[in-house]
Structures are given as structure tokens and as C-alpha cells.
Amino acid sequence: MDVKAGLFYVFAALLLFAAFRVVTARNPVHAALYLVWAFFQAAMIWLLLRAEFLAMALVLVYVGAVMVLFLFVVMMLDINFDSIRQGFWRHFPLAGVIGVVIALEMSAVLFAGFRMAEPKAMQTVVQSAGGQASNTRDLGILLYTEYVYPVQIAAVILLVAIIAAIALTLRERKDSKHIGVDAQVRVRAKDRLRVVKIGVTQAAKPMPAAADGDASAEGEKKS
């Protein structure tokens, strides 16, 4: 076994351990950190396969952006995880059987590929300067030539998901003030203006005579 194979088994073992801890960790912050560790181990395996672009994208996108967002959401939300964990052991047998079946299917596919006598060599689409292949450039050309329609479909799906997330976030709330366009279009003048008839104002009552005499006396004193 050479050094590359040894590193692969080490990274794969650490990846499996980190993935197991993501599921079994009681603290959600610890689970998110174990997921970051799993992403790093997967990036190392991509480097062993000479897929530098995929490795850097995994680290920058998932570790640098997605996982930071996960940590912020986990720390900001006040979630009762004890109630979420209720019924875990009741569903564990079914989940374990499904996990074992998935693992066996993946093992069958992978070992069948490892037993191939003459694996097909990856054809490079374009050669960079100096006669050496650049997998990052080859990947970009493949994505936007042969797989341009799947890329565009994925972009449309992501756009729809973003719009749906915004629509769900901006749902009607009591503290939000908004104007309905349909209500403005259907508005009528009589709905906006109401004429109210008010009765005639009553005349002022005359002051009593004593009050008038006192007021005149006070006026003479001041003068």
C-alpha cells in the first residue's frame, strides 16, 4: 500500500467518524462543527483525486458560507431539542435498516468499479499552456458546453427556491404595514369619502344678572 492509499484510508476513517458524530452529538453546535470537519476530510479526498477546484469549492462554499450560516441559525433560534429527540429510539431500527441497505448498495457499486481490469482514462477536453491539463478549465468547459442545459435547469430551480424562501419569510404579519394593489384598483369614491350631516349649533346661553354685575364691578376696580 502506497502513501496515497494510506492517506485515503485515514481521511475516509476521519470522515466516517465526523459524519457519525454529526448524527449522535447532543449539542447542535458540536454537530455543526463535526460537519465542518467532515467537509474538510472530503476536501482532502478530492485533493487526492486531483480535483483541486472541487476541493476548494467545498471548503469555501460549504465551510466558509453554509456552515457559518448554520451556526448563526442554531445559536439564534431557541429550539427545544429535548422534544425533538423524543421517539428517537422508536424509529432507530427502521433508520438503521435503511442505512445498512444504502451502505451495501454503495459498497457494491464502488467495489464493482474497483474490480475493473482496465479503468477508462478521463479524457481531457482542453490542454492548457505547456501541454499540461487543467481540470478546473476542463470542468468549466464541460459544464457550459455538454452539460449547459442541466446547469441552467439547476440555476432555475435555485432561483425558484430563493423566491419561495422570500415569499415564506414575508408572510402576512400583524406588525407589517402593506398596501394591497388589488384593493387600490377596486377602490370607489364613495368608499373613500363620507358626508356626515351635523345639526345646527345651539345658541349660547345668556349669563345671569348677578354675574354681569360682578363682572362690571371688577372691571371698574381694575380701571
C-alpha positions as CSV (number, residue, x, y, z in Angstrom):
1,M,0.0,0.0,0.0
2,D,1.5,3.3,-1.0
3,V,1.3,6.7,0.7
4,K,-1.7,7.9,-1.3
5,A,-3.8,4.8,-0.4
6,G,-2.8,5.2,3.2
7,L,-3.9,8.9,3.3
8,F,-7.1,7.9,1.6
9,Y,-8.0,5.4,4.3
10,V,-7.0,7.9,7.0
11,F,-9.2,10.7,5.6
12,A,-12.0,8.3,4.9
13,A,-12.0,7.0,8.5
14,L,-12.0,10.5,9.9
15,L,-14.8,11.4,7.5
16,L,-16.9,8.5,8.7
17,F,-16.2,9.3,12.4
18,A,-17.2,13.0,11.8
19,A,-20.4,12.0,10.0
20,F,-21.3,9.7,12.8
21,R,-20.8,12.4,15.4
22,V,-22.9,14.8,13.4
23,V,-25.9,12.5,13.9
24,T,-25.1,11.4,17.5
25,A,-23.9,14.7,19.0
26,R,-26.3,16.1,21.6
27,N,-25.2,19.7,21.2
28,P,-26.3,21.2,17.9
29,V,-23.2,23.5,17.8
30,H,-20.9,20.5,18.2
31,A,-22.8,18.7,15.4
32,A,-22.3,21.6,13.1
33,L,-18.5,21.7,13.9
34,Y,-18.3,18.0,13.3
35,L,-19.9,18.6,9.9
36,V,-17.2,21.2,9.2
37,W,-14.6,18.6,10.0
38,A,-16.4,16.1,7.6
39,F,-16.3,18.7,4.8
40,F,-12.5,19.2,5.3
41,Q,-11.9,15.5,5.2
42,A,-14.0,15.2,2.0
43,A,-11.9,18.1,0.5
44,M,-8.7,16.2,1.3
45,I,-10.1,13.2,-0.6
46,W,-10.9,15.4,-3.5
47,L,-7.2,16.7,-3.4
48,L,-6.0,13.1,-3.6
49,L,-8.1,12.6,-6.7
50,R,-6.5,15.7,-8.2
51,A,-9.8,17.6,-8.2
52,E,-8.4,20.8,-6.7
53,F,-11.3,23.0,-7.9
54,L,-13.9,20.8,-6.2
55,A,-11.9,20.7,-3.0
56,M,-11.5,24.5,-2.8
57,A,-15.2,25.0,-3.7
58,L,-16.2,22.6,-0.9
59,V,-14.1,24.4,1.6
60,L,-15.0,28.0,0.5
61,V,-18.7,27.4,-0.2
62,Y,-19.8,24.9,2.4
63,V,-17.4,25.6,5.2
64,G,-17.0,29.3,4.6
65,A,-20.6,30.2,3.9
66,V,-23.1,27.5,4.5
67,M,-21.8,26.2,7.8
68,V,-21.3,29.7,9.2
69,L,-25.0,30.3,8.4
70,F,-26.0,27.1,10.1
71,L,-24.1,28.1,13.2
72,F,-25.8,31.5,13.3
73,V,-29.2,29.9,12.9
74,V,-28.6,27.3,15.6
75,M,-27.3,29.9,18.0
76,M,-30.0,32.4,17.3
77,L,-33.0,30.1,17.4
78,D,-34.3,28.9,20.8
79,I,-35.2,25.3,19.9
80,N,-36.2,22.7,22.5
81,F,-34.1,19.8,21.3
82,D,-35.3,17.5,24.1
83,S,-38.8,17.4,22.5
84,I,-37.2,16.8,19.1
85,R,-35.2,13.8,20.4
86,Q,-38.4,12.2,21.7
87,G,-39.1,9.0,19.8
88,F,-35.6,8.6,18.5
89,W,-35.1,5.0,19.7
90,R,-38.6,4.1,18.4
91,H,-37.6,5.0,14.8
92,F,-34.0,3.8,15.2
93,P,-34.5,0.2,13.9
94,L,-36.1,1.4,10.7
95,A,-33.4,4.1,10.2
96,G,-30.7,1.5,10.9
97,V,-32.0,-0.9,8.3
98,I,-32.3,1.8,5.7
99,G,-28.8,3.0,6.5
100,V,-27.4,-0.5,6.1
101,V,-29.1,-1.1,2.8
102,I,-27.7,2.2,1.4
103,A,-24.2,1.3,2.6
104,L,-24.4,-2.1,1.0
105,E,-25.6,-0.6,-2.3
106,M,-22.9,1.9,-2.3
107,S,-20.3,-0.7,-1.4
108,A,-21.5,-3.0,-4.3
109,V,-21.2,-0.1,-6.8
110,L,-17.8,1.0,-5.6
111,F,-16.2,-2.4,-5.3
112,A,-17.5,-3.3,-8.8
113,G,-15.7,-0.2,-10.0
114,F,-12.5,-1.1,-8.2
115,R,-12.5,-4.6,-9.8
116,M,-12.4,-3.2,-13.3
117,A,-9.4,-4.5,-15.0
118,E,-8.8,-1.5,-17.3
119,P,-10.4,1.6,-16.0
120,K,-11.2,4.2,-18.6
121,A,-8.9,7.1,-18.5
122,M,-10.5,10.5,-18.2
123,Q,-10.4,12.4,-21.4
124,T,-9.2,15.9,-21.1
125,V,-11.2,18.4,-23.0
126,V,-8.6,21.1,-23.5
127,Q,-4.9,21.3,-22.8
128,S,-3.6,24.4,-21.1
129,A,-0.3,26.1,-21.9
130,G,2.8,23.9,-21.5
131,G,1.0,20.7,-22.5
132,Q,-0.5,20.1,-19.0
133,A,-4.2,19.6,-18.4
134,S,-6.1,21.9,-16.2
135,N,-9.1,20.2,-14.6
136,T,-10.6,23.5,-13.4
137,R,-10.7,24.7,-17.0
138,D,-11.9,21.3,-18.3
139,L,-14.7,21.3,-15.7
140,G,-15.8,24.8,-16.7
141,I,-15.9,23.9,-20.4
142,L,-17.8,20.7,-19.7
143,L,-20.4,22.5,-17.6
144,Y,-21.1,25.2,-20.2
145,T,-20.9,23.0,-23.4
146,E,-22.0,19.5,-22.9
147,Y,-23.9,20.0,-19.6
148,V,-25.2,23.5,-20.3
149,Y,-28.9,22.5,-20.0
150,P,-28.6,20.7,-16.7
151,V,-26.7,23.7,-15.3
152,Q,-29.4,26.1,-16.5
153,I,-32.1,23.9,-15.0
154,A,-30.3,23.8,-11.7
155,A,-30.0,27.6,-11.8
156,V,-33.7,28.0,-12.4
157,I,-34.5,25.6,-9.5
158,L,-32.3,27.6,-7.2
159,L,-33.9,30.8,-8.3
160,V,-37.4,29.4,-7.6
161,A,-36.1,28.2,-4.2
162,I,-34.9,31.7,-3.4
163,I,-38.2,33.3,-4.4
164,A,-40.1,30.8,-2.4
165,A,-38.0,31.4,0.7
166,I,-38.5,35.2,0.4
167,A,-42.3,34.6,0.0
168,L,-42.4,32.4,3.0
169,T,-40.4,34.9,5.1
170,L,-42.5,37.9,4.1
171,R,-45.8,36.3,5.0
172,E,-48.6,38.5,6.4
173,R,-47.9,39.6,10.0
174,K,-49.7,41.9,12.4
175,D,-46.8,44.3,12.7
176,S,-46.2,44.7,9.0
177,K,-47.9,47.6,7.0
178,H,-48.5,47.0,3.4
179,I,-51.0,48.1,0.7
180,G,-52.8,45.7,-1.5
181,V,-52.7,46.6,-5.2
182,D,-56.0,44.8,-5.9
183,A,-57.7,46.9,-3.2
184,Q,-56.4,50.1,-4.7
185,V,-57.7,49.1,-8.2
186,R,-61.2,48.3,-6.9
187,V,-61.5,51.4,-4.8
188,R,-64.5,53.8,-5.4
189,A,-65.0,57.4,-4.4
190,K,-67.9,56.7,-2.1
191,D,-65.7,54.2,-0.2
192,R,-63.1,57.0,0.5
193,L,-65.4,60.0,1.1
194,R,-68.3,60.0,3.5
195,V,-70.6,63.0,4.0
196,V,-71.9,63.4,7.6
197,K,-74.8,65.8,8.4
198,I,-74.3,67.8,11.6
199,G,-77.2,69.5,13.4
200,V,-77.4,73.3,13.9
201,T,-75.2,74.6,16.7
202,Q,-77.2,75.7,19.8
203,A,-77.1,79.4,20.7
204,A,-75.0,80.4,23.8
205,K,-76.9,80.8,27.0
206,P,-77.0,84.4,28.4
207,M,-75.1,84.9,31.7
208,P,-77.1,85.6,34.9
209,A,-77.7,89.2,36.0
210,A,-75.6,88.8,39.2
211,A,-72.8,87.5,37.2
212,D,-73.0,90.5,34.9
213,G,-73.0,93.0,37.9
214,D,-70.0,91.3,39.5
215,A,-68.1,91.4,36.2
216,S,-68.8,95.1,35.7
217,A,-67.7,95.9,39.3
218,E,-64.4,94.0,38.8
219,G,-63.9,95.9,35.6
220,E,-64.3,99.3,37.4
221,K,-61.8,98.3,40.1
222,K,-59.2,97.4,37.5
223,S,-59.7,100.6,35.7
